Amino acid sequence: MHTRSSTQHCPFDHAEALEFDPTLQRFLDEEPVARVRLPYGEEEAWLVTGYDDVRTVTTDRRFSRSAVIGRDFPRMTPEPIVQAEAINVMDPPVSSRLRRLVAKGFAPRQIARMRPRIQSAVDELLDGMERRPAAADLVERLTGPLPLLTICDILEIPAADQAGLRAHARTMMDVGLDNRAAAVRAKAELRSYFTELTARRRADPGDDLISVLAAARDGDELLDDDELAVMAMVLLITGQDTTMYQLGNISFTLLTRPALAAALRERPGELRRTLDELLRLIPFRKGVGIPRVATEDVELSGVTIRAGDIVHVSYLTANRDARKFERPDELDTGRAGPSHMTFGWGAHHCLGAPLAQAEIEIAIGTLLRRFPRLTLARPAGEVEWNRTSIWRYPLALPVTW
């Protein structure tokens, strides 16, 4: 048992299409609990990469998210993305009340109500694409606009406000040091916008998700004004960003694996299981997200993490752990392993995962059905990928049909 290893500087800037980051792979294979320094933040951290250890860190009460508040914790972006009042930096049991309230907005009944609206948005976007002369950019026509349209529809955000809000969200995700001041402004403007919007919805509720959350009760408990504003802001950011990038990544994967796309057209009943495997396999982001702090000494894989140490986990490596997934680097649509961690784990599993899964399933299923001869219009190696954000995704997908 040992307590410290040599610290390694990790920019986690690998962005070669959907190739898995070799630095993360090396940690998983050779040093599953390692000391790292990230591009921003004053402190060092532990990086935990194995499936079982990641599960421990994300479920064990000895690791606290709220303890990072006020610390210049190691991170990927110059300005922390998180809000101090947000649910994703709360610990149980404080977060449990909030999660129960927010979960009501993503209950199966609510998702069932949303599905026709998602299908209508997909159909409208693909109608516009079909009217073009058999060539288009799939990112521009479908994968880019759909998640923002969907979350803004569900939150009932006016169309005139949507482009500005999306720009603010993207600014917050940029990893460039020269972006710090812009990220600070973007976060403040988003916060101000949602403080005003949620106050209006609380005073004059409708049937949108913000109004549902404003009225949701856990016994006698309601979300307070700050909680509601921050939750709406988090929903906008996470409700369009992750889904947009994964839609682009999955589309690219299917365009470059025509046999897989053909099999799904022949057997659409396999779509949900295939998408779940693609979500496991695709490295949809760079590096790591929000860390935790050990509140007492904990041993993981023979390494002692001391009380007060900051701990990052990698869901990407957990999804590739060969001890849990046979041939983890291969796409296996019949895979019968444990659940993947793409939507997080434990007390911070993504509450919006059911909405994201519904969007992806409807969009990809409809695209395969309506465009049976859809092909990439240029070699896969010429597709341009994002290199400035924490997310991995194609900037454009030129297609023909």
N, C-alpha and C positions, 0 to 999 in steps of 0.2 A: 504493500500500500504506500502511495506517495501523495504529496500535497501540491506540488508545483511541477510544471514542465516549462521548457523554454517557450517564450512568447513569440508568436509568428504574426507578422503584419499581413492582413488579408483584405485586399481591396474588393474581392469578390466581383470583379468587373468582366468576367467571362461572358461573352455575348455572341457566340458563334451559332447562329440559328437556334435549334433546340438541342444542341450538343450539351451533355451534362458537364457541369463545371468540374474540371479535373482536380482542382484544389479541394472541393468538397468531397470528391470521391476518395482522395488520398486520406483525408481525415477519417472518413468512415472506415476505410480499410486498415489504416495504420495507427491512428491515434483518436479513438472515438470520444475521448474527453480531453480536449486540448485547450491551451491558453492562446488567446488571439487578441489582436488589436485591430479595430475596424477603422475605416477612413475618417470618421468623426467621433467626437467624445473624448473626454480626458482619461478615461479609465480602461483597464484591460478587462477581459471577460473569459469565462469558460465557454467553449463551444461543444455542445453535446449532439452527437449525430446518429447514434444507434436507436432503433425503434423502441426497444424496451426502456432505455434511459430517457428518451424523449417523452415517452408515456409517463414515466415517473416524475419528471420535472413539471409536466403540465397538469398533473393530478395531485401531487403531494403538497399538503398545506405548508410544508417547510420551505417552499419556493413562492415568493410573493411578487406579483406584478406591481401592486401599489407602492412598494418600497423603492421603485425606480423614480418616483416623482421627486423632483428637486435635485436629482443627480444628473450630471452631464454624462449620461450613460453612452457606451459605445454603440454606434448606429451607422446606417448606410447613407443617410441624408444629412446635410449641414444643419437643418432645422428639424427638431423632432416633429414627426407627423402627429403624434398622439396629443389629445387634450387631457389635462389633468383630471377633468370630471368625467371622462369617457368610461364606458363600461369595460373597455379592453385594458384599462389599468386599474381595475378594481379586483379585490379578492373575495372569495366566499367568506362569510355568509352575506357580506354587503352586496356583492354582485348578484347573488342568487335572487333577491327580490326583483332587481332590475331585469335580469334575464327572464324571469317568469312573466313579467309584464310585457317585455318586448316580444317574447316567443308567441304571445297571443296574436301578434300581427303576422306571424309566419306559420300559424297552425295549418294543418291540412285543409281545413275548410276555407281559410283565406287564400291559400295557394290555388285551390280549385276555382275560386272566384276570379283569380288573376289570369289563369291560363287562357281564356278566350281573348283577353285584352293583349296578351303577349302574342297569340296567334294572329290577331288582327294586325298588330304592328309588323310582324314578320311578313305577312301577306302583302301589306302595303309597300314595304321596302322591296320585296322581290317583284311585285308588279312593276315598280319603277325600273328595276334592273332589266326586266324582260322586255320593256319597251325600247331598250337601247339596241344598237345593231350588233348583237351577239358578242359584245366585248365590254368588260367593265372591271373596275377595281372592287373586289369583294369587301375589302376593309371599308372603303368609302360607302358602298351601297348596303352593307348588312352588318358586319361584325363591329364596325365603329359606332354607328348611330343606334343600333338596337338597344343595348343595355341602358344608355342614357335616356332614350325615349321611354323605355319600360319603367325605370325607377322614377323618372319625373312624372310619368302618368300616374303611377301608384301613389306618389307623394303629392300629386296635383301641383307641380311647379310650373308656372306660366312659361310658355314657349319662348318668350322674349328673354327670359332669365337663363335659359339652359346653357347656351354657349359660354357665357361668362363664368358660370359655376363650374363647368367642365374644365375651363382654362385654369381656374384656381386650383382644382384638384390635381391637375397635371403638374402645375408649378410645384406643389408640395412634394411630389414624388421624384423630382429631379435631383440627381446626385452631385451636381456641379457646385463647387465652393462659391462661385460667383453668383449662385442662385439664392444664397441665404436670405438676403434682404427681401427679395421678391417672395420667397416662401413664407416669411414672417407676415408680410402684408396679405398674402393670399389666405393664410389661416385666419387672420383677424377679420378679413372681409367675409369669408364664409361664415364665421361665427356670428358676426353681426347680422348677416342676411337671415340665418336660421333662427336667431333670437326673435327677430321681428315676425318672421313667417309663423313660427309655432305659437307666438302670442296671439296672432290673429285667428289661427285655427282653434286654439283653446277657447277663445271668446265666441267664435262662430264656426262650430265644427261641421264637417261634411262627412262623406263616406271614404275619404282618402286615408292612407296608412297613418299619416301624422295624427289625424283626428282619432283613428282607432287607438293609437298609442296614448294619446292624451286622455282618453276615457277608460283605458284598460285598468282594471283593479286587481290587486292581489290582497284579498281581504278588504281592509279599509285603505290600503296604500294606493296612491297614484304616483306617476312620475312627476317630480317637481319641475319648475320652469327651466332651470338650467339643464337638468337631465334630459328633458324632452328636446331642447334645442341641440344639445351635443349629439343625442341619439339620431336626430334627423340628419345632422351633418355627416355623421359616420355612415349612415345608410346611403346617402348620396355618393360618398367617396367609394365605399366598398361595394355598393350595389351596382356601380357601373364600371369601375376600373377592372377589378379582377375578372368579371364576366366578359368584358370586351376583349381582354388580352387572351383569355382562354378560348374564346370563340375563334379568334384569329389563329391561334396555335393549332386548335383541333382542325380547323378548315385546311390549314397548310398540310397537316399530317395526312388528311384524307386525300388531298389533291396530289400528294407525292406517294400515296399508296393506293393506286387505282383498284387493285384487287380487293382491298378492304372496303373501299367505297362501294364497289359492285356487290360485294357480299351483303352489305347493309341494305342496299336497294332490294336485293332478292329476299332478305330476311329482316324486315324492319323490326320485328320483335326482339332482335338482338341489340338494338340500338342502345338502350339504357345501360346494359351491361358493358358494352363496348366503350361507351362514353366514360363510364366509371373507371375502366382500365386506362383510358387515355388521360384522365385526370390524375391518376396515380403516376403515370409514366412521364408526363410532360413537365420539364423544369420551368415553371411559369414565372419565377422571379429570380432575382440575384440575391445571394447571401442570406440574410436573416431578418427577422422582424423586431418585435418588441421583446426585450429580455425580462428576466425575473431576477430576484435577489434571494440568496439563501438566508433564511432567518436563523439557522443553526447549522452545525457541521453535518454534512451528508456525504456518504460514500457512493460513488457511481463507477462501476467497472474498475474497481480497485483504486480509484482516485478520490482523495478527500477534498471536498469543496467546503471551504470555511464559511462560517457565518459572516454575512456582509458581502460575499463575493457575488458578482454579477454573472448570470448564466444565460446564454443564448441557446436555443435549440434550432435544429434544421429539420423542418418537415420534409424537405426535398430528399435528404439522405435517408430519413426514416422510411420513406416510400421506396428506397432502393436497397434496403438492408437485406442481404442475401440470407441472413438467418431467419427471416420472416417470409421472404418472397423468392420462390424458386426462379432462377434465371431473371433476376430483377430488372435487367436492362432491356428485356424483350417485351414486345406487346403480346399479351396472351389474353384473348377475349374470354377464355374459359377459366381464367384464374380463380382459384378457390382459397386464397390466402386471407389474412386479416384485413380489416378496413384500412383504407389509405388515410393519410393525414393532410391531404390537400386543403381541407377546410379547417385545419387546426384540430385540437384535441382537448378534452377535459372541460374545465370551467370557461375556456375561451374558444370552444368550437364555434365556428361562424353561425350565428343565428339566421343569417340570410341564405344559408346553403340551399334550402329547398327552393327558393326563388331562383338562384343561379342555375341549379340543375334543371328546373323547368324551362328557363330561357334557352339554355344550351340544347336541351333535348328537342324543343319545338323548332328552334332555328335550324339546327343541323338536319333534323328529320325532314323538314319542309324543303330545305335546299336540295337534299338528295333526291327527293321525290319530284320536284318541279324542274330540275336541271339534270337529266340523266346523262348528258354528254359533257358536263362541266369539266374543264381541264385548265391547268395552269398555262398561261400564255407565254411564259418564258422559262428557261431552265431554273430549277429550284435553287441552284447556287447563285443566281442573280437576284433573288429576292432580298430586299433591304430590310434589316432588322433594327429595332430600337437599341441605342447604345447609351442613352443619357439618363434613363430612369431605373428604378429598382425592378421594373417589370421586363420580362422577355416577351416580345411579340413582333410580328411582321408589320412594317409600316404601310405596306401595300401588297395586295394579292391580285395581280392582273389575271383575269380569267376569260376564257371563251367558252361557247357552248354551241 
